[in-house]
Amino acid sequence: MTPRTTRLSTDSAWHSAHVHYHEKDKSGLLIDAVAPLLDRVAGVTEAVFVVPHWRQGPHLRINIRARDHDWSEVIRPAIEETIGAYLRDHPSTTRLDEGSLLPQHRLLAEMEMELGPLTPWYPDNTVRFAPFQSRRHAVGGDQKVADLITDFSVESNGLYLDMSRHIREGRDRLDLLMLTLTFTTAHAMGGLRRNVGSFRAHSERFFDACDRPDIWRSAFGEKYRDHRDLVVDRMRTVARTLDGDAPDGIPAEPVPFVREWAELVTRHAERADPIIESSVLSVLPTAAAVSEGPHLSEYRRLALSNAEYIRRGFGNPVFQRYRVVLNYTYMFLTRMGLLPRERCLLCYLAANAIEDVYDVSAIEFLRKFVAEHPVPRVESSPEQP
């Protein structure tokens, strides 16, 4: 499926169907039922995106924009027929403990600014029609920003289905394909070497949030040592696919989805100004954050405490556009089923691979920058002791 640019009419609206299905592997439901359903109703839908969700029980959300008449007379009956048949023929048999998952869901609700009740769960193997849930509240109430994020979800939906099918057929691993997208975003938006710091910062933030960062850092380091060749090879293949380089004169065979993903993020980077202007992604440190310096890794402590480093980074439109589409990429990784911890591992692997191959060091660059741009001392005013 080819992503299409979102153009919506004024007499259509968003509608949602929540397919509650507790099996961890939802690829059969997605590929054998949802994808054919979307093809069946394509003529009366203006936009669509599918996303897994967890609130009130694991489910797939099928979000469709259409005219009310088409929704009630064509699309909704098609959902009931197609999805209902799949649930009867391939029911989920997983038994989950709602109570034991509640602490995790409370944390997710806080992290994702999710509104609405967490319990009770809806029954497994059921379809529920619910109002479309906008993410406007999570972006400061800015409808333009919420629409841009929705546009990305819509325009990446074809890739979401195609990648899910690709993985289900055993043609790649989920973690490697998501690492591919991570490398692709960085290389398409300024280059791997230039963007290594963003991956290092993301993984360092994960370590800072852990009770025992030394244990996690050691585990991630062992993962990289065990899989270095695989990670580096994937990174080089992504770069060759985008650059067209063929050192031996033989054209490199393109990696699936790399060019399509690069085109998608480049297109959305060009639309990112409203998000940048909204300050949704602002991470300017508060005084409290910087005062916790001893509890931060050296990398984040240096980055968050140097005003010139912050000014150059967050005052740079090119970097800001990259941050927008990098966050889109992280959002897509979650949509594909990666956990936050797994995403941070991929960022750690990506940073290490870039540093190894390009002979750079994100922390050494930061140390040098901070040494050359020291934080000015704050002198006491005459009125203060």
C-alpha positions as CSV (number, residue, x, y, z in Angstrom):
1,M,0.0,0.0,0.0
2,T,1.2,3.5,-0.8
3,P,0.8,6.2,1.8
4,R,-1.4,9.0,0.6
5,T,-1.4,12.6,1.5
6,T,-4.4,13.4,3.7
7,R,-7.1,15.6,2.1
8,L,-10.3,15.7,4.1
9,S,-13.7,17.1,3.2
10,T,-15.7,19.2,5.6
11,D,-18.7,16.9,5.7
12,S,-16.8,13.8,7.0
13,A,-15.9,12.8,10.5
14,W,-13.7,10.4,12.4
15,H,-15.2,7.1,13.6
16,S,-13.6,4.3,15.6
17,A,-14.0,0.6,16.0
18,H,-12.1,-1.1,18.9
19,V,-11.4,-4.8,18.3
20,H,-10.6,-6.3,21.7
21,Y,-8.2,-9.2,21.1
22,H,-5.9,-10.2,24.0
23,E,-3.5,-12.4,22.0
24,K,-0.1,-10.7,22.0
25,D,0.4,-11.6,18.3
26,K,-2.3,-9.6,16.5
27,S,-0.7,-10.1,13.0
28,G,-3.3,-12.6,11.9
29,L,-6.1,-10.2,12.9
30,L,-4.4,-7.3,11.2
31,I,-3.4,-8.9,8.0
32,D,-6.1,-11.5,7.4
33,A,-9.1,-9.4,8.6
34,V,-8.4,-5.7,9.0
35,A,-6.4,-5.2,5.8
36,P,-9.0,-6.9,3.6
37,L,-11.7,-4.9,5.4
38,L,-9.9,-1.6,4.6
39,D,-9.6,-2.6,0.9
40,R,-13.3,-3.4,0.9
41,V,-14.4,0.0,2.2
42,A,-11.7,2.1,0.5
43,G,-14.2,3.7,-1.9
44,V,-16.1,5.3,0.9
45,T,-13.3,6.2,3.3
46,E,-11.3,9.5,3.2
47,A,-8.6,8.5,5.7
48,V,-7.8,5.6,7.9
49,F,-5.2,4.4,10.4
50,V,-5.0,1.4,12.7
51,V,-3.2,1.4,16.0
52,P,-2.9,-1.1,18.8
53,H,-4.0,0.2,22.3
54,W,-4.0,-1.1,25.8
55,R,-6.6,0.9,27.8
56,Q,-9.4,-1.2,29.1
57,G,-7.8,-4.3,27.6
58,P,-5.6,-5.0,24.6
59,H,-7.2,-4.0,21.3
60,L,-6.8,-2.7,17.8
61,R,-8.3,0.7,17.0
62,I,-9.6,1.1,13.5
63,N,-10.0,4.8,12.9
64,I,-11.8,5.8,9.8
65,R,-12.8,9.2,8.5
66,A,-16.0,9.0,6.4
67,R,-19.3,10.6,5.9
68,D,-21.8,9.6,8.5
69,H,-24.1,7.9,6.1
70,D,-21.2,5.8,4.6
71,W,-20.1,4.9,8.1
72,S,-23.5,3.7,9.3
73,E,-24.7,2.1,6.1
74,V,-21.5,0.6,4.6
75,I,-18.4,0.7,6.8
76,R,-19.9,-0.3,10.2
77,P,-21.8,-3.3,8.8
78,A,-18.6,-4.4,6.9
79,I,-16.6,-4.2,10.2
80,E,-19.2,-6.3,12.0
81,E,-19.2,-8.9,9.2
82,T,-15.5,-9.1,8.4
83,I,-14.0,-8.7,11.9
84,G,-16.8,-10.7,13.5
85,A,-16.2,-13.6,11.3
86,Y,-12.5,-13.6,12.1
87,L,-13.1,-13.5,15.8
88,R,-15.4,-16.4,15.6
89,D,-13.0,-18.5,13.5
90,H,-9.8,-17.4,15.2
91,P,-10.7,-16.4,18.8
92,S,-8.1,-15.2,21.2
93,T,-7.5,-17.7,23.9
94,T,-5.0,-15.8,26.0
95,R,-6.0,-15.2,29.6
96,L,-4.7,-12.0,31.1
97,D,-5.0,-10.8,34.7
98,E,-6.5,-7.3,34.6
99,G,-5.5,-6.5,38.2
100,S,-1.8,-7.4,37.8
101,L,-1.6,-5.2,34.7
102,L,-3.2,-2.2,36.4
103,P,0.0,-0.7,37.8
104,Q,1.7,-0.9,34.4
105,H,-1.4,0.7,32.8
106,R,-1.4,3.5,35.3
107,L,2.2,4.3,34.4
108,L,1.4,4.2,30.7
109,A,-1.6,6.5,31.2
110,E,0.7,9.0,32.9
111,M,3.5,8.7,30.3
112,E,1.1,8.9,27.3
113,M,-1.3,11.5,28.9
114,E,-4.1,9.0,28.2
115,L,-7.6,10.1,29.3
116,G,-10.4,7.8,30.4
117,P,-10.9,4.8,32.7
118,L,-8.4,2.0,32.8
119,T,-10.9,-0.5,34.0
120,P,-13.1,-2.5,33.6
121,W,-11.8,-4.3,30.6
122,Y,-14.1,-5.0,27.7
123,P,-14.6,-8.7,26.9
124,D,-12.0,-10.4,24.7
125,N,-13.0,-11.2,21.1
126,T,-15.5,-8.4,20.9
127,V,-15.9,-5.3,18.7
128,R,-16.9,-2.0,20.3
129,F,-17.8,1.2,18.4
130,A,-16.5,4.3,20.2
131,P,-16.1,8.0,19.6
132,F,-12.8,8.8,17.9
133,Q,-10.2,9.9,20.6
134,S,-8.1,12.8,19.5
135,R,-4.7,13.4,21.0
136,R,-5.3,17.2,21.0
137,H,-5.2,17.3,24.8
138,A,-1.6,15.8,24.7
139,V,-0.3,18.6,22.6
140,G,-1.5,21.6,24.6
141,G,-4.9,21.7,22.9
142,D,-3.4,22.8,19.6
143,Q,-5.7,21.3,16.9
144,K,-3.3,22.1,14.0
145,V,-0.6,20.1,15.8
146,A,-3.0,17.2,16.6
147,D,-4.0,17.1,12.9
148,L,-0.4,16.9,11.7
149,I,0.3,14.0,14.0
150,T,-2.9,12.3,12.8
151,D,-1.8,12.9,9.2
152,F,1.4,11.0,9.9
153,S,-0.5,8.1,11.3
154,V,-2.7,8.1,8.2
155,E,0.1,8.4,5.7
156,S,2.1,5.7,7.4
157,N,-0.8,3.2,7.6
158,G,0.1,1.5,4.4
159,L,3.7,1.0,5.6
160,Y,2.3,-0.2,8.9
161,L,0.3,-3.0,7.2
162,D,3.1,-3.8,4.7
163,M,5.8,-4.1,7.4
164,S,3.5,-6.2,9.6
165,R,3.0,-8.6,6.7
166,H,6.7,-8.5,5.9
167,I,7.5,-9.6,9.5
168,R,4.7,-12.2,9.7
169,E,6.1,-13.8,6.5
170,G,9.5,-14.2,8.2
171,R,11.3,-11.8,5.8
172,D,12.8,-9.7,8.7
173,R,12.8,-9.4,12.5
174,L,10.7,-6.7,14.2
175,D,13.7,-5.4,16.1
176,L,16.0,-5.2,13.0
177,L,13.3,-3.6,10.8
178,M,12.6,-1.0,13.5
179,L,16.4,-0.4,13.8
180,T,16.4,0.1,10.0
181,L,13.7,2.8,10.4
182,T,15.8,4.5,13.1
183,F,18.9,4.6,11.0
184,T,16.8,5.8,8.0
185,T,15.3,8.7,9.8
186,A,18.7,9.9,11.0
187,H,20.4,9.5,7.7
188,A,17.6,11.1,5.7
189,M,17.5,14.1,8.0
190,G,21.2,15.3,8.0
191,G,23.2,12.1,8.3
192,L,24.0,9.4,10.8
193,R,27.2,11.1,12.1
194,R,25.5,14.4,12.7
195,N,22.6,12.8,14.5
196,V,24.4,10.4,16.8
197,G,23.8,12.6,19.8
198,S,20.0,12.2,19.6
199,F,20.3,8.4,20.0
200,R,22.9,8.7,22.8
201,A,20.6,11.2,24.7
202,H,17.6,8.9,24.3
203,S,19.4,5.9,25.8
204,E,21.0,8.0,28.5
205,R,17.6,9.3,29.5
206,F,16.4,5.7,29.9
207,F,19.4,4.9,32.1
208,D,18.7,7.9,34.3
209,A,15.1,6.7,34.9
210,C,16.2,3.3,36.1
211,D,16.7,2.3,39.7
212,R,19.9,0.5,38.8
213,P,21.3,2.2,35.7
214,D,24.6,0.4,35.9
215,I,22.9,-3.0,35.5
216,W,20.9,-1.8,32.4
217,R,24.0,-0.1,30.9
218,S,26.0,-3.3,31.3
219,A,23.1,-5.3,29.7
220,F,22.8,-3.0,26.8
221,G,26.6,-3.0,26.3
222,E,26.6,-6.8,26.2
223,K,23.8,-6.7,23.6
224,Y,25.9,-4.5,21.4
225,R,29.0,-6.6,21.7
226,D,27.1,-9.8,20.9
227,H,25.3,-8.2,17.9
228,R,27.7,-5.5,16.7
229,D,28.3,-7.0,13.2
230,L,24.6,-7.4,12.6
231,V,23.8,-3.8,13.7
232,V,26.7,-2.3,11.8
233,D,25.8,-4.2,8.6
234,R,22.2,-3.0,8.8
235,M,23.4,0.6,9.3
236,R,25.7,0.4,6.3
237,T,23.1,-1.2,4.1
238,V,20.6,1.6,5.0
239,A,23.2,4.3,4.1
240,R,24.0,2.5,0.8
241,T,20.4,2.3,-0.1
242,L,19.8,6.0,0.4
243,D,23.2,7.2,-1.0
244,G,23.3,4.8,-3.9
245,D,27.0,4.0,-3.1
246,A,28.4,0.8,-4.5
247,P,32.1,0.5,-3.5
248,D,32.6,-2.6,-5.6
249,G,30.7,-1.2,-8.6
250,I,27.8,-3.5,-8.1
251,P,24.6,-1.6,-7.2
252,A,23.4,-2.4,-3.7
253,E,20.0,-4.1,-3.5
254,P,17.7,-1.7,-1.7
255,V,16.6,-2.6,1.8
256,P,12.8,-2.9,1.9
257,F,11.0,0.2,3.2
258,V,14.1,2.4,3.5
259,R,13.4,4.7,0.6
260,E,9.6,4.8,1.3
261,W,10.3,5.7,5.0
262,A,12.9,8.3,4.0
263,E,10.4,10.0,1.7
264,L,7.7,9.9,4.3
265,V,9.8,11.6,7.1
266,T,11.3,14.1,4.7
267,R,7.8,15.1,3.6
268,H,6.6,15.5,7.1
269,A,9.7,17.4,8.2
270,E,8.7,20.0,5.7
271,R,5.3,20.4,7.4
272,A,6.7,20.5,11.0
273,D,6.8,24.2,11.6
274,P,3.5,24.4,13.5
275,I,4.7,21.7,15.9
276,I,8.0,23.5,16.4
277,E,6.3,26.8,17.0
278,S,3.9,25.2,19.5
279,S,6.8,24.2,21.8
280,V,5.2,20.7,22.2
281,L,8.7,19.1,22.0
282,S,10.5,21.7,24.2
283,V,12.7,20.1,26.7
284,L,14.4,23.2,28.0
285,P,15.7,22.2,31.5
286,T,14.2,23.7,34.6
287,A,16.3,24.8,37.5
288,A,15.2,21.7,39.4
289,A,16.3,19.4,36.6
290,V,19.8,20.9,36.5
291,S,20.1,20.9,40.2
292,E,19.7,17.1,40.1
293,G,22.9,16.9,38.2
294,P,24.6,14.2,40.4
295,H,21.6,11.9,39.6
296,L,22.0,12.4,35.8
297,S,24.4,10.7,33.5
298,E,27.4,12.8,32.5
299,Y,26.0,13.2,29.0
300,R,22.7,14.6,30.1
301,R,24.2,16.7,32.9
302,L,26.5,18.4,30.4
303,A,23.8,18.9,27.8
304,L,21.1,20.2,30.1
305,S,23.4,22.6,32.0
306,N,25.0,24.4,29.0
307,A,23.0,27.3,27.8
308,E,24.9,27.7,24.5
309,Y,24.4,24.0,23.7
310,I,20.7,24.3,24.3
311,R,20.5,27.5,22.3
312,R,22.2,26.1,19.2
313,G,20.3,22.9,19.3
314,F,16.8,24.1,20.0
315,G,17.3,27.3,18.0
316,N,18.2,25.4,14.9
317,P,15.1,24.8,12.6
318,V,16.9,21.9,10.8
319,F,17.5,20.1,14.1
320,Q,13.9,20.9,15.3
321,R,12.4,19.3,12.2
322,Y,14.6,16.3,12.7
323,R,13.3,16.0,16.3
324,V,9.7,16.1,15.1
325,V,10.1,13.2,12.6
326,L,12.3,11.3,15.1
327,N,9.5,11.4,17.5
328,Y,7.1,10.3,14.8
329,T,9.5,7.4,14.2
330,Y,9.5,6.5,17.9
331,M,5.7,6.7,17.8
332,F,5.7,4.3,14.9
333,L,8.0,1.8,16.7
334,T,5.5,1.7,19.5
335,R,2.7,1.2,17.0
336,M,4.6,-1.8,15.6
337,G,4.8,-3.3,19.0
338,L,8.1,-2.2,20.5
339,L,8.2,-1.5,24.2
340,P,9.8,1.7,25.4
341,R,12.7,-0.3,26.9
342,E,13.3,-2.0,23.5
343,R,13.2,1.4,21.7
344,C,15.9,2.7,24.1
345,L,18.0,-0.4,23.4
346,L,17.8,0.3,19.7
347,C,18.9,3.9,20.2
348,Y,21.8,2.6,22.3
349,L,22.8,0.1,19.5
350,A,22.4,2.8,16.9
351,A,24.6,5.3,18.8
352,N,27.3,2.7,19.3
353,A,27.3,1.6,15.7
354,I,27.6,5.2,14.4
355,E,30.4,6.0,16.8
356,D,32.3,2.8,15.9
357,V,32.0,3.2,12.1
358,Y,32.4,7.0,11.8
359,D,35.0,7.2,14.6
360,V,33.1,9.8,16.6
361,S,32.0,10.1,20.2
362,A,28.9,11.9,21.3
363,I,30.2,12.3,24.8
364,E,33.6,13.6,23.7
365,F,32.0,16.1,21.4
366,L,29.9,17.3,24.2
367,R,32.8,17.6,26.6
368,K,34.8,19.6,24.1
369,F,31.8,21.9,23.4
370,V,31.2,22.5,27.1
371,A,34.8,23.2,27.7
372,E,34.8,25.8,24.9
373,H,31.5,27.3,26.0
374,P,31.7,27.4,29.8
375,V,28.6,28.3,31.8
376,P,29.0,31.9,33.0
377,R,29.3,32.3,36.8
378,V,26.3,34.0,38.4
379,E,27.6,36.9,40.5
380,S,25.7,38.0,43.6
381,S,24.1,41.4,43.3
382,P,25.1,44.1,45.8
383,E,21.8,43.8,47.5
384,Q,22.3,40.1,48.3
385,P,24.9,38.5,50.6
